Amino acid sequence: MPFKLTREPTREMSPLAKLDGCELPAAADMHVHLREGAMTELVVPAIRQAGVNTVFVMPNLVPPITTVQHALDYRSRLQELEPNVTFLMSLYLHPNISPDTIIEAKKAGITGVKSYPHGVTTHSNEGVVSYEPFYPVFEEMQRQNMVLNLHGEKPSSPGSDVTVLNAEEAFLPTLLDLHKRFPKLRIILEHCTSEAAIEAVKSCGPTVAATLTSHHLFLTVDDWAGDPHSFCKPVAKLPSDRRALLRTAVSGNSKFFLGTDSAPHPAISKRGDKVAAGVFTQPNAVGLVIDALEIGVQIDVIKETDVTEEKLASFISSFGREFYEVEDDRKEKIVLRKPTKPVQDILRTADGSIEVVPFRRGKMTWGVDWVE
C-alpha cells in the first residue's frame, strides 16, 4: 500500500510511545560524509547530538583519500573536532591503491576501502570503471580482513536502459560475482534502496552485509522528485521497496544495520539546473529511524510489536559493530525521548558562509539524551 512522506504520526496517540525513556547502547553510524574545511567544522558536532559515538567515514574528498597518510591526517583533524567519537577510516578505491597499500592500511588501523562506480554520485569522477584490475587488491583485503564498501549502482551508458531507478538492481550481479570470487572478503552493499538489493544480500554468505539509511525508510520516488533536499544517490524507489526496507530494519537480521549516508551540501547547491545528490540527516540519525518506524506502524507496514528495544539496539548499534569487529570501549548509553521539538530548519557556520538544510526540516522528531 503506497504511503506518503507527508503523513505524520499522531503524537497524542503515538504507536511507539512505549519507547519514551528507552535506554539503548550508543549508536554506530556506519556511513557518513564529513566533508572538508568549514563544512566539517559545522557537521562533526552533530554526530553526538544524534546519539552516535562511532562512525565509518567516507573517503570521497577532493582529492579523494587514496593514501594511508591522507586518511590518518583526516582522522586526526576529525578527532580534534570531536574526541569523543570513534572515527573508522576508509580509502577510495583507485588505481593508486595496490596490495601493498592494503597491507600498510591494515597496519595503520584503517578499516575499509570504498568503491564508487565512475560518475554515479558526488565526487565519483575517479571511480571504478571495471573491477577486474582490482582483483589483486581484493585478494589482499581478504587476507588482511578489511572491508570492501560498495556503492551499488551500475553507471548508465549510451544505448543502455540503466537509469537512476534501476541502477542498483543492475549492479547486483556484480555484488554476487565479487562474493563468489572472494568468499572470505567482508563486503557491505551500502545504502540499499530496493527489495531486490535486500534479497541479494540475504542470498549471500555471512561475509556480506548492507547498510540502510534513515531517509530511505521515509522516501519514494514521488518525494525526491519534488524536493531537492530529499534527492540523493541512489535515489529512493517504489513504495514496495520502502516497505521492504522498513520490515528489514526491524527484522532482527544481523546482515542489515544503520548507515545514514548523511551527506551535507551547501544549500545553494540544492538549487539550480543541476542539484547536488545528498541528504543531511546527521543531527537526527537515531530519531529519524524511530520517526520512520512510527509511520510504518501507523500504516500497517510493520507492527508495534516488531519494534522492540532489542531490535532497535541491534539495528542502530550492535549489528554494525559486530560486522566491523569494533567494540564500543566507552560503553555509552543513550535514552530515547518522545518528540518535543522540530528538526532544525537550517545549520549555518558562524560567519554565515555555509548553510545546510537538514532532512525533514520543521518536522517533529524523536530526540536522544546521553546517560551520564
N, C-alpha and C positions, 0 to 999 in steps of 0.2 A: 504494500500500500504506500503510495507516494506521500511524503510529508514535507512541509516547507520549513525553512530556517526561521521564518517569521513567527511560527507557532511557539510561544513561550510557555514554560511551566507555570501553573497557577501556584503562586508562592504560599497562599493561605492553606493549600492542601497539597503540599509538595509530596510526591510519591516516594521521595528519598529523604524525608525529614529525619528518619532514623539515623542518618549519617552525621547529623549535627553533633559535634563533640567527639566524633570517632577519632581514635588515635592510630596513626599509621607510621610506618618507617619513612624516613625522608625519601623523597622521590629521586629517581635516576632518569634523567632525560638523555636518551642515547642518540640524539641527532639535533644539534644546534648550530646555528650560524652566528658567530660573534663579531664578524667583520673586522675592521681596522680603524685606527685613529679615533676621532671624536665619536663615531658611531659605537665603537667598542666600549668607550667610557660611559656611553649612555645606556647600553643594553646589558652589560655584565652585572650591574647591581640588581637587575630584575630577576636573576636566576634564583637567589634565595627568597626573594619576595614571593615566588611561586611555590615554595616548599621543596625546592630541589637543592641537593648538595653534591651531585655528581653529574657531569655532562660529557658526552662524546662530541668533540669539536670538529667541524668540517674544515677542510683544507683549501677551499676554492677562493683564496685571496688573489690579489693582483700584485706580483706574480703568484702563481699557486705554490703551495708548500710541497716541494719535491726533494728537499734535503733534510736530513736529520737536524742539522743546526738551525735551520729556519723554524722547524717545529718546536725545538727546545726554546728558542728565543721568544716565539709566540706564547708558549706556555708560561714563561717567566713573566711576560707582560700581563697575562690574564691573572696570574697568581698575585701580582702586585695590586691589581684592582680588587680582587676578592680572594683573600687567603683561605676562606672557609668553604671553598668549593674544590672538589677534585676534578681536574681537567684531564680527560683522556684524549690523547692527541692522535692525529692521523696524517698520513702522506697522501698526496694526489697522484693517482696512477698516471704515469707519464713516461715517455721513452727514457728520461733520465734515471728512472727507478730500475735498479738491477738487483740480482740476488744478493750481491754484497751490500747494497743499500738496506735490504731487508734484515740482514744479519746485524748491521750497525744499528738499525732502528730498534730491533728487539733488545739489544744490549742497553740502549738508551731509555727504554721504558715506553716507547711509542706503541700504541695499541693496535692500529689498523691501517689499511690502505683503502682510500675511497676512489671508486671508479665512476667517472661521468662520461656517458656517451657523447660524442662530439656534437656540440651545438644545441643540446636539448634544453638547457636551463642556464641559470646565472653563472657567468664565468666558466663556461664549459667549452670555450673555443679551443682549448688544448686537450680536450677529452679524447676518449678512445674511439678509433675507427674500427679496429679489429682486435680481438682478444688473443689471437694465436701468438703474436710476438711476445706476449706476457706470460706464456705458459711456464718458462723457467722461473719467473718471479713468483708465480702462484705455487710452484713446487717448493720453493724455499719458504714461502709463507706457511705452507702446510707443515714443513719441518719445524719451523720456529713457533708454531701455534699462534700465528697472528690472524686477525680478522680481515676478510675482504668485504667491504661495504659497497653494495651495488645500487646505483641509481638505475632502476629498472625500466628504461624506456628505449625503444628502438628508434633511431633517428629516421625522419621521413626523407625520401629522396624522389627526384623527378620520375614520374610514372608509377610510383608506388601508391598503395591505398592506405598507408600509415598516416594517421592523424593524431592529434593530442588525445582523442577519445579511445584509440585502440593501441597506442604506442606501448603501454605497459604490457598488455596481453601479447603483443607481437614480440616482446623481449623474453617472455617466459621460456621458450625453447633454449635460449642462451643460458639462463639460470640452470636449467636441468642438465644441459651439456657440461657446464663447468662443474656441477656437483658430481656428475658421473666420472669426469676426468680426474677430479681431485676430491675424492670422497671424505678425506680427513680434514680438508680445509674448512674452517669455520666461515660461513657466508651469511651475510644479512641482506635480504631484499628490503631496501629502505622504503619508507612511506608507502606501503601498499594502499591502493585505492580501489581495487576491483575484487569481486568474488573469485575471478579466475586466478588472481595472484595469491589469494588466501589458500585456494585449493592446491595450487602448485607447491607452495611452501609446505603444506600438510603432507604432500606426497613424497617429500624428500626425507632423508635420514636426519638424525639428531644434530648434525653439524650445520644445518640450515635453519635460520630463523628469520623474523621480519619485525620491523617497527611499524607502528600505527601512530598517526598524528592525532592531536585533539581536533584540529579543524576539519579533517576528513570525516570525523564522526558526525559533523553537522551538515556538510555541504553536498549538493548535487550540481550537475552542470547548469541548471537554471539559476543557481545562486551566484556563481562566479561570473556568469555571462553578463550580469548586470551590476557587479560590484568589483572594482579593481582591487579592493583590499581583501577580497576572497579569492583572488586569482593566484595560482601557484602552479608549479610543475612537480610531479604530474598533476594534472587537473582532476578535480572531483568528477565522478562519473554518474551513474544512474542511481535512482532510489534503491533498486535491488542491491547495488554494490554497497551503498551506505548501510543498508540493513545487515549485510554480511559483516561489515566492519564492526558495527555495534555488538552484534552477537559474539563475534570473535573476542572483543575486548573483555567480555565477562564470561568467556568460555572456560577459563582456567587452563588453557593450553599454553604450556611454557614456551612454545615457539614464538609467541607474539607478545610484544611489550612496548612501552611508551617510547617514542622518539618524535618529538614535536615538529621537527623540521622548522622551528621558528626562524624566520628569515626576514630581518628588518630591512626596509628600503626607505630612503628619504621620501616623504610624502609627495614631493614634486615628481618623482619617478613613477608614481602611480597615476599620473595624468598624461594626456597627450596621445599621440598616434601609436606609440609602442609602450605598453605598460609592463613594468618590471614584474617578474614572477616571484612571488614570495608572500607568505602570510606571517605576521608578527604575533606570536602567542606567548612569548617568554614570561611576561609578568603574571600570567594566569594559567600556567601549564597544567596544574592539577585541577584547579577549579573548573576549567573548561571541560575536562573529562567528565566531571560529575554533572555539569550542566547538560552535556550531550546525552548522558545515560538517563538523566531525568526526563528529557524529551522522549527518548526511546521507550521508557516505561509508559509514559502518557499515551503514546500512540500504538502501544501493544506490539512493538518490535521485540522488546525484551520484557521480562517480568521483574517486579520489585524484588522477588526472592533471588533473582540472578545476581543482584548487586550486593555482594557481601563484603565485609571488611577484609576477609582473607583474599578474595579475588581482586579487590582493589589494590591491596598491598602487593600482590603478585604482579599485577599489570604495571603499576607505576614504579615498582622498585625491585622486587626480588628476582623476577624472571630476567630482566635485563642484566642485573649484577651477576647472576649465575652464568648466563651465556658468555659474558665478557670476563668472567672469572676474576671479579673485583669485589673486595669486601668494603663495607662502609665502616671504616675504622672509627669514625666519630660516634656511631651507634645513635644517631639523632632521630628524633620523633617529631611528627607534625600532628596538629589537630585540625580537623575539618570544621569550618564554620559556615552556617547557613547564610545565604546571600543577604547582605545588608547594604551594599554599595555597588554601583555600576562599574564596568570596565572603563578605565580612563579614556578620555576622548583622544588625547594626543600626548606623546612624550617629546620633549624638546631639550636640546643642550642648553646650558646656562646662557650662552651668547645668542641663542635662537637660530644658529646657522643650520641645524638639522632638526627636522620634525619627523616623527614616525607615528603612524596611526595603527593602534592595536586592533586585532580581530575582535569583532562583536563590540566595538566601542559603544558606550552608553547603555549596554545591556547589563542587567543584574547578573552577578556570578558568585559562585561559592568561593569562599576565602580559606586561608590557612593561617594558623599560628604555629610558632615553634615552641616545643615543650622545653621549658627551662631546666 
